Amino acid sequence: QFIDELTDKLKLNLKVYRAGESPAWQEARYGKLWEQGVEGIEKYNEINKVEPMNRALKELKAQTWFAGLRREQSGSRAHLPVLAIQRGVFKVLPIIDWDNRTVYQYLQKHGLKYHPLWDQGYLSVGDTHTTRKWEPGMAEEETRFFGLKRECGLHEG
């Protein structure tokens, strides 16, 4: 629902890319990859995130892609540049230096909502298997991939 609201409000021409194998087929074939440690999580991410993104960039002949990474979300993002080349295309990080307050102010100014899961304690939304609610004492990085890693593979390499 949230994605449909944003697509309508912002008049987006959204192209959706998914894994080539259904979730049921993946689980039957590989088991619950997200429960198989870092190696399983990396394979899960490759199938469900990296491969569809690579296919999208190729099929759409993209020359630039934008990502909403922010330095304060993770130590691994602290030194990322605003502009880089990744996967042979320009990658732009327009909000890399924003903090949570700046995000809030931007959303308010432009009449946009936070993702509905934000109010339920999800500071970072990845997928249903590897995203956890934030709890007091947790670093934001621990809400993804059971704290074993931060990035899903889209922003690596």
Beta strands, then each sheet from edge to edge (+ up, - down):
strand 1: 64-66
strand 2: 83-86
strand 3: 89-92
sheet 1: 1+ 3+ 2-
end
